[in-house]
Amino acid sequence: MNFRSLPAFLLVGLAFLASSAVAADQPPAVSLSALSSSNGPKPNIIVILCDDLGYGDVRANNPAGKIATPHLDRIAREGVRFTDAHTPSSVCSPTRYGLLTGRYNWRTKLQSGVLGGLSPRLIEPGRETIASMLKKQGYHTTAIGKWHLGMDWVKLPGKSISELSIETAEQVRNVDYTKPVTNGPTSVGFDRYFGISASLDMVPYVFIENDRVTVQPTVDKTFPLHPGYDQNCRVGPAAPGFEVEQVLPEFTRQAVNTITERARTGQPFFLYLPLASPHTPIAPNQAWIGRSGLNLYADFVMETDSAVGEVLAALDRAGVADNTLVVFTSDNGCSPLAKIEVLAEKGHAVSGPLRGHKADIFDGGHRVPFFVRWPAKVQPAVSDQLVCLTDVFATCAEIVGTRVPATAGEDSFSFLSNLTGRGKSAREAIVHHTITGAFAIRRGPWKLALCPGSGGWSAPRDPEARKQGLPETQLYRIADGDIAEQKNVAAENPGVVDRLTKLLEKFVADGRTTPGAPQQNAVPVVLRKPAPAAAPQAAKKKQDQ
């Protein structure tokens, strides 16, 4: 259109309409969302979330890795492989909250640890999720897999369940499993749910469909965390025929059926597929045992890769692969229960070049595989853009052409421009969080950690680090030299420490990291966890010295 040829009154009118749209917080007249909504049908969206899969466990990220992952490599090869993508937490429940809501978990009452299988809901009533947002845009929404975000079970008269922490052995029998659960996946935007309530090492050992268990848990069961370990999963209620080896094949079957059925309708669909593998109990099916030549964890990774391959094949058969956005990632780094030391002896590094593993503040705890494929719109590429799993929320919103409300997605930045090659995400910094509630912040090449050790499970843990006299602040120039986080340069760079500390404090105080009106955190947020008080004798001894 030649604007110079328009009458003056029309130009004024257009200017007024444009300014009104901005003032009303409406989508801009031209945006990257035009890639989908204006030029064809909205894409189907599938988010596959592995459980405890390390950054280096996928061959596309770690060419020297010893585990064959051809189907994951295919997603990476045919889409955008992000090399600097992170989970909001280095453990499970917090990451899942952040992924679905676009908000950091530490803004909630869950300040450390994870939920149990019987824990009450974590996602607040009325909070927007990817599912509820996409449902408003005409999508059919399905969740299949490990929920681990709490749901409200009916308690037996006079009984109780832990409010946040994992249940005691007695409490797992305090539930009336004949009654429907409330405030689960179908209360936060999902039309259908099939899965398990939490990790496969947590009771109850049952499948849940929508709001009911599929088979009543009338027996008690437990499973070995890993063959060769003398430690088992928690003992508790189980459906008589429930076996852990069934879970991955069943989730795969359910996902394939969902794709097949939804593709026939022509309605765009959102499938959230949080797998329970390769988390403990490490239980590959018989056909996969020994296939890796490494150990059972590696076998389980290969079976998981095969399951993802079945999902991709279902998209191909249904004829919808071209206009389906597939996001593949993991909820945190690899667990030490994978027998990391055995794998290392055989030449496989679960975290690749990164330090640490699941639960840690070090990048091995939260830098994860992150591949995004959308053949109709996205050209294959490798991106070093800093990304957080919380960003999937805003990216989906931009794809379907809707605005994120001021009270939602407070920590979510769209990376659609990175996918299309039309620009970069607005994300410049990211906050990391660990199982103990330790914090770190990354901006540019710098990473500031507010704990003396790993903040998690790898050595040195924080108590041991304090015994060693290590400083309470760590600073690494991670992006352009020290990716393995070996040299703490906090003492030499006090200005950087000060700037990053103030930025983190601002992120906490504002209740958001995205632009917009400040929001409230659910509870006060403590950035530096105090060291445990010294025992009286130790304190007296120190005073005497």
C-alpha positions in Angstrom: 0.0 0.0 0.0 1.2 3.5 -0.9 0.5 5.5 2.3 1.5 8.8 0.6 -1.5 8.5 -1.7 -4.0 8.3 1.2 -6.1 11.3 2.2 -5.0 13.0 5.4 -8.1 12.0 7.3 -7.4 8.3 6.6 -3.8 8.6 7.8 -5.0 10.2 11.0 -7.5 7.4 11.4 -4.9 4.7 10.8 -2.6 6.3 13.4 -5.4 6.5 15.9 -6.3 2.8 15.4 -2.7 1.8 15.7 -2.2 3.7 19.0 -5.5 2.4 20.3 -4.4 -1.2 19.7 -1.1 -0.6 21.6 -3.0 1.1 24.5 -5.4 -1.8 24.7 -2.6 -4.3 24.9 -3.7 -6.0 21.7 -1.4 -7.9 19.3 0.4 -5.8 16.8 -1.1 -5.6 13.3 2.0 -7.4 11.9 3.9 -9.9 14.0 5.7 -13.2 13.7 2.4 -14.9 14.6 1.4 -14.1 11.0 3.6 -17.1 10.2 0.9 -19.4 11.4 -2.5 -17.8 11.8 -2.5 -15.6 8.7 -0.8 -18.0 6.2 -2.5 -21.2 7.0 -3.9 -23.3 9.8 -2.5 -23.1 13.3 0.2 -25.7 14.0 -0.3 -28.7 16.2 2.1 -28.4 19.2 3.8 -31.3 21.0 6.0 -30.9 24.0 8.0 -34.0 24.9 9.6 -33.7 28.3 12.0 -36.5 29.3 12.8 -37.2 33.0 16.4 -36.9 34.1 18.0 -37.0 30.6 21.4 -35.4 30.6 22.7 -32.8 28.2 25.3 -35.2 27.0 23.0 -38.2 26.7 21.9 -37.2 23.2 24.4 -37.7 20.4 23.4 -34.5 18.7 24.7 -32.5 21.7 27.6 -34.8 22.5 29.2 -36.4 19.4 31.6 -38.3 21.6 28.7 -39.8 23.6 28.3 -43.5 23.5 24.5 -43.8 23.5 22.7 -44.1 20.2 19.8 -41.6 19.9 18.8 -41.5 16.2 15.3 -40.2 16.7 16.3 -37.4 19.0 19.1 -36.6 16.7 16.6 -36.4 13.9 14.6 -33.7 15.7 17.8 -31.8 16.3 18.9 -32.2 12.7 15.5 -31.2 11.2 14.9 -28.3 13.5 16.7 -25.8 15.7 19.1 -27.2 18.3 19.5 -24.8 21.2 22.9 -25.3 22.9 22.3 -23.0 25.9 18.8 -24.0 27.0 18.0 -24.5 30.7 15.3 -25.8 33.0 14.1 -23.3 35.6 15.1 -25.8 38.3 17.5 -28.6 38.5 14.8 -31.0 39.8 11.4 -32.2 38.6 8.2 -30.6 40.0 9.6 -27.0 39.9 10.6 -27.4 36.3 7.2 -28.7 35.3 5.5 -25.8 37.0 7.7 -23.3 35.1 7.2 -25.0 31.8 3.4 -25.0 31.9 3.0 -21.6 33.5 5.9 -19.6 32.2 6.7 -18.6 35.8 9.7 -19.5 38.0 8.8 -22.1 40.6 10.5 -20.2 43.4 7.8 -17.6 43.2 5.4 -20.3 44.7 5.3 -22.0 48.0 7.6 -24.7 46.6 11.0 -23.2 47.6 13.0 -26.4 47.6 12.6 -30.1 46.9 9.8 -31.7 44.9 6.3 -32.8 45.4 5.1 -36.3 46.3 2.6 -38.5 44.5 -0.2 -37.4 46.9 0.8 -33.8 47.3 -2.0 -31.2 46.7 -2.0 -29.0 43.6 0.8 -26.6 43.0 -0.6 -24.6 40.1 -2.7 -21.9 41.6 -6.4 -21.6 40.9 -7.0 -19.3 37.9 -3.4 -19.3 36.7 -3.0 -19.5 32.9 -1.1 -22.5 31.5 0.0 -23.3 28.0 -3.0 -25.7 27.9 -5.6 -23.2 29.0 -4.2 -20.5 26.7 -4.2 -22.8 23.7 -7.7 -24.1 24.5 -9.0 -20.5 24.3 -7.4 -20.4 20.8 -9.4 -23.4 19.6 -7.0 -26.2 20.4 -7.8 -29.6 21.8 -5.4 -30.3 24.7 -4.1 -33.6 26.0 -1.6 -34.5 28.7 -0.1 -38.0 28.8 2.5 -38.9 31.3 4.1 -38.0 34.6 2.2 -35.1 36.1 4.1 -34.4 39.4 2.4 -31.0 40.0 0.1 -32.2 42.7 -3.6 -33.0 42.6 -6.1 -33.1 45.5 -6.9 -36.6 46.6 -9.8 -37.4 48.9 -8.4 -38.2 52.3 -9.9 -40.9 54.6 -11.7 -39.5 57.6 -9.3 -38.2 60.2 -6.3 -38.7 58.0 -3.7 -36.3 56.6 -1.2 -35.9 53.8 2.0 -33.8 53.7 1.3 -30.4 52.4 4.4 -30.1 50.2 7.0 -32.7 51.0 7.0 -36.3 50.0 4.5 -38.4 52.0 5.5 -40.6 54.9 5.0 -44.4 54.7 1.9 -44.1 56.8 0.3 -41.3 54.8 0.3 -43.2 51.5 -2.6 -45.3 53.0 -4.6 -42.2 54.0 -6.3 -41.8 50.6 -9.7 -43.0 49.4 -8.7 -44.1 45.9 -12.3 -44.9 45.0 -13.1 -41.2 44.9 -12.2 -38.8 42.0 -9.2 -36.5 42.4 -9.7 -32.7 41.9 -7.5 -29.9 40.7 -5.4 -32.1 38.5 -4.5 -31.7 34.8 -8.1 -31.3 33.6 -8.5 -28.3 36.0 -5.7 -26.3 34.3 -6.7 -26.5 30.7 -6.3 -30.1 29.6 -9.3 -31.7 27.9 -7.9 -35.2 28.6 -5.3 -36.6 30.9 -3.8 -40.1 31.1 -0.7 -40.8 33.3 0.8 -41.2 36.8 0.7 -38.7 39.6 4.4 -38.3 40.1 7.7 -40.1 39.6 7.7 -43.8 39.1 9.5 -44.3 42.5 6.5 -42.6 44.3 3.2 -44.1 45.2 0.5 -44.7 44.2 1.5 -47.1 41.5 -1.6 -46.7 39.3 -2.6 -45.1 36.0 -5.0 -42.1 36.2 -7.4 -41.2 33.5 -8.8 -37.7 33.8 -9.8 -37.7 37.5 -9.9 -41.4 38.4 -7.5 -44.2 38.9 -8.0 -46.8 36.1 -7.6 -49.8 38.5 -7.9 -49.7 42.2 -4.7 -50.1 44.2 -5.5 -53.1 46.3 -2.0 -54.4 46.8 1.3 -53.0 48.0 4.3 -53.0 45.7 7.8 -51.6 45.4 10.4 -51.8 42.6 14.2 -51.7 42.6 15.5 -48.2 41.8 18.2 -49.8 39.6 19.2 -53.5 39.4 22.2 -53.9 41.5 21.2 -51.3 44.0 20.1 -52.4 47.4 17.6 -49.5 47.5 14.0 -49.8 46.4 11.2 -47.4 45.5 8.8 -46.4 48.2 6.5 -49.2 49.3 2.8 -48.4 48.9 -0.6 -48.9 47.2 -0.5 -50.3 43.6 -2.9 -51.7 41.1 -2.4 -55.5 41.0 -1.2 -55.6 37.4 0.9 -52.4 37.5 4.6 -52.9 36.5 7.1 -50.1 35.8 8.2 -51.6 32.5 4.7 -51.1 31.2 4.7 -47.3 31.7 6.9 -46.1 28.8 5.2 -48.3 26.2 1.7 -47.3 27.5 2.5 -43.6 27.3 3.8 -44.1 23.8 0.7 -46.0 22.8 -1.6 -43.3 24.2 0.4 -40.5 22.5 0.3 -42.3 19.1 -3.4 -42.9 19.4 -4.0 -39.2 20.4 -2.1 -38.0 17.3 -4.0 -40.4 15.1 -7.4 -39.5 16.5 -6.8 -35.7 16.7 -5.3 -35.5 13.2 -8.5 -36.8 11.7 -10.6 -34.0 13.2 -8.7 -31.2 11.6 -8.8 -29.3 14.9 -5.3 -28.1 16.0 -4.1 -30.1 19.0 -1.7 -29.6 21.9 -0.1 -32.7 23.3 2.0 -32.5 26.5 4.0 -35.7 26.8 6.0 -35.7 30.0 7.7 -39.1 30.0 8.8 -40.9 33.2 12.0 -42.1 31.7 14.9 -42.5 32.0 14.3 -41.6 35.7 14.5 -44.3 38.3 13.3 -47.0 38.5 15.6 -47.7 35.6 13.6 -50.5 34.0 14.0 -51.0 30.3 12.0 -53.7 28.7 13.6 -57.0 28.0 14.1 -56.3 24.3 16.3 -53.3 25.2 18.4 -54.8 27.9 22.1 -54.9 26.8 21.4 -52.9 23.6 23.7 -50.0 24.5 26.7 -52.1 25.6 27.1 -49.6 28.5 24.5 -50.1 31.4 20.8 -50.3 32.0 20.4 -46.5 32.1 21.9 -46.2 28.6 19.5 -49.0 27.5 16.6 -47.1 29.0 17.7 -43.9 27.1 17.7 -45.9 23.9 14.2 -47.2 24.6 13.1 -43.7 25.3 14.6 -42.5 22.0 12.7 -45.3 20.3 9.4 -44.1 21.9 10.0 -40.6 20.6 10.6 -42.2 17.2 7.1 -43.8 17.4 5.6 -40.4 18.0 7.4 -38.9 15.0 6.3 -41.8 12.9 2.7 -41.3 14.0 2.9 -37.7 12.8 4.2 -38.9 9.5 1.5 -41.4 9.1 -1.2 -38.9 10.0 0.1 -36.5 7.4 0.5 -33.7 10.0 4.2 -33.7 10.6 4.8 -30.6 8.4 2.6 -28.3 10.4 3.4 -29.7 13.9 5.8 -27.9 16.2 7.7 -30.5 18.2 9.6 -29.4 21.3 11.9 -32.0 22.8 13.7 -31.4 26.1 14.3 -32.8 29.7 13.2 -31.6 33.1 16.8 -31.5 34.5 20.2 -33.1 34.2 21.0 -36.8 34.6 20.7 -38.4 38.0 23.7 -40.0 39.8 21.5 -43.1 40.1 22.2 -43.7 36.5 25.6 -44.9 37.7 27.4 -41.9 36.1 30.8 -43.2 37.2 30.3 -46.5 35.3 29.3 -44.6 32.2 32.3 -42.3 32.5 34.6 -45.3 32.7 33.2 -46.5 29.4 33.7 -43.1 27.8 30.2 -41.6 28.1 29.8 -38.2 29.9 26.1 -37.7 30.8 26.6 -33.9 31.1 29.0 -33.6 28.1 31.5 -30.8 28.9 29.4 -29.5 31.8 30.0 -29.7 35.5 27.5 -31.4 37.8 24.3 -33.3 37.4 20.7 -33.3 38.5 19.9 -31.2 41.6 23.0 -28.9 41.2 23.5 -25.2 40.6 26.2 -26.2 38.1 25.1 -26.3 34.5 25.0 -30.1 34.4 22.0 -29.8 36.7 19.9 -27.6 34.4 21.3 -27.2 30.9 19.4 -29.7 28.9 18.8 -31.0 25.4 16.3 -28.6 23.7 15.3 -29.2 20.1 12.4 -27.5 18.2 11.2 -28.9 14.9 8.5 -27.3 12.7 9.1 -28.3 9.1 6.6 -25.9 7.5 8.1 -22.8 9.0 11.5 -23.5 10.6 14.8 -24.2 8.8 17.4 -26.4 10.5 19.9 -24.4 12.6 21.9 -24.4 15.7 21.3 -21.5 18.2 23.3 -20.3 21.1 20.4 -18.2 22.3 19.9 -18.3 26.1 16.6 -20.1 26.6 14.6 -21.3 29.6 11.8 -23.9 29.5 9.5 -21.2 30.9 9.9 -19.6 27.4 7.7 -22.3 25.7 4.7 -20.5 27.1 5.3 -17.1 25.4 6.5 -18.8 22.2 3.2 -20.7 21.9 1.3 -17.5 22.6 3.1 -15.7 19.8 2.7 -18.6 17.4 -1.1 -18.5 17.8 -1.2 -14.7 17.8 -2.4 -14.0 21.3 -1.0 -11.7 24.0 0.2 -13.0 27.3 -1.8 -11.3 30.1 0.1 -9.2 32.7 -0.7 -11.8 35.3 0.7 -14.8 33.4 4.0 -16.0 32.0 5.9 -13.6 34.2 9.2 -15.2 33.3 8.6 -16.2 29.7 10.2 -14.8 26.6 9.3 -16.0 23.2 12.0 -17.5 21.1 9.9 -17.7 17.9 12.2 -15.1 16.2 15.1 -17.5 16.8 13.2 -20.3 15.1 12.3 -18.2 12.1 15.7 -16.5 11.7 14.0 -13.1 12.0 15.7 -11.9 15.1 16.6 -12.9 18.7 14.7 -13.6 21.9 14.5 -10.7 24.3 15.8 -13.0 27.1 19.1 -11.7 28.3 19.3 -13.3 31.7 18.1 -16.5 33.5 17.7 -17.5 37.1 18.8 -21.0 38.2 17.5 -22.9 41.2 18.4 -26.1 42.9 16.9 -28.9 45.0 18.0 -27.1 48.2 16.7 -23.7 47.1 20.1 -22.3 46.1 20.1 -19.5 43.5 22.3 -18.5 40.6 21.8 -15.9 37.8 23.3 -16.0 34.4 23.7 -12.9 32.2 25.9 -12.8 29.1 29.1 -14.8 29.8 28.7 -14.4 33.6 27.1 -16.8 36.0 26.8 -15.9 39.7 25.9 -18.6 42.2 24.9 -17.7 45.8 26.2 -20.9 47.5 29.6 -22.3 48.3 29.2 -25.7 46.7 26.9 -27.5 44.2 23.7 -26.4 45.9 22.7 -30.0 45.2 24.1 -33.5 45.2 27.5 -33.4 43.5 30.7 -32.8 45.4 31.2 -30.6 47.2 27.7 -30.2 48.6 27.2 -26.9 50.4 27.9 -28.3 54.0 31.2 -29.9 52.8 32.1 -26.8 50.8 31.8 -24.7 54.0 33.9 -27.2 55.9 36.6 -26.7 53.2 36.4 -22.9 53.6 35.1 -22.3 50.1 33.6 -18.8 49.6 29.9 -18.3 49.8 29.8 -16.7 46.3 30.9 -18.2 43.0 31.3 -16.4 39.7 32.2 -18.1 36.5 32.8 -16.7 33.0 30.9 -19.6 31.6 29.9 -18.6 28.0 33.3 -17.9 26.6 35.9 -19.9 28.4 34.9 -21.8 31.5 31.9 -23.9 30.5 33.1 -26.5 33.0 32.9 -24.0 35.9 36.3 -24.7 37.2 37.7 -21.2 38.1 35.8 -19.1 40.6 36.6 -15.5 39.7 34.3 -13.7 42.2 37.1 -12.2 44.2 38.6 -10.6 41.1 35.3 -9.2 39.8 33.4 -7.5 42.7 31.7 -5.2 40.3 30.2 -8.1 38.3 29.1 -9.8 41.5 27.4 -6.6 42.7 25.6 -6.0 39.4 24.3 -9.5 39.1 23.2 -9.6 42.7 21.2 -6.4 42.3 19.7 -7.8 39.1 18.6 -11.0 40.8 17.2 -8.9 43.7 15.2 -6.9 41.2 13.8 -10.0 39.5 12.6 -11.2 42.9 11.2 -7.9 44.0 9.3 -7.3 40.8 7.6 -10.7 40.8 8.6 -11.0 37.1 11.5 -10.9 34.7 9.5 -9.8 31.7 8.4 -6.2 31.1 5.1 -5.3 32.8 3.5 -4.4 36.1 5.1 -5.9 39.2 3.5 -9.1 40.5 3.4 -10.7 43.9 5.4 -13.8 44.8 3.4 -16.3 46.9 6.0 -16.2 49.8 9.1 -14.2 50.8 12.0 -15.4 48.7 15.4 -15.9 50.5 18.3 -15.7 48.1 21.1 -16.8 50.3 20.3 -19.8 52.4 21.9 -19.4 55.9 24.5 -22.1 56.9 23.2 -24.4 59.6 23.9 -23.2 63.1 26.9 -24.8 64.7 26.4 -27.4 67.3 26.9 -26.1 70.9 30.1 -28.0 71.4 31.6 -26.9 68.1 30.6 -23.3 68.8 32.2 -23.4 72.3 35.4 -24.9 70.9 35.6 -22.2 68.3 35.0 -19.5 71.0 37.7 -21.1 73.1 40.2 -20.8 70.2 
